[in-house]
Amino acid sequence: MWSYIIPIVTLLIGGVGGFFVGVYYLRKQLENMQNNPEMLQEMAKKMGYNLNKQQMQRAQQMMKKQKFRP
């Protein structure tokens, strides 16, 4: 019986822990992007967009208005 319960509980704990670590990492990256325009430009290029200065400023302002902290 324990040979079935322990792997299931371990899987659930690992999944929940991985989710929270992923959310923390994503929030940290978004906070860094707010302060670093080079990261924002790099992300836009990876998505296929080339932002000019005005668009970059607008994107930074939009990100600063967002609350990434709980």
Secondary structure, DSSP 4 states (H G I P E B T S, - for coil): -HHHHHHHHHHHHHHHHHHHHHHHHHHHHHHHHHH-HHHHHHHHHHTT----HHHHHHHHHHHHHS----
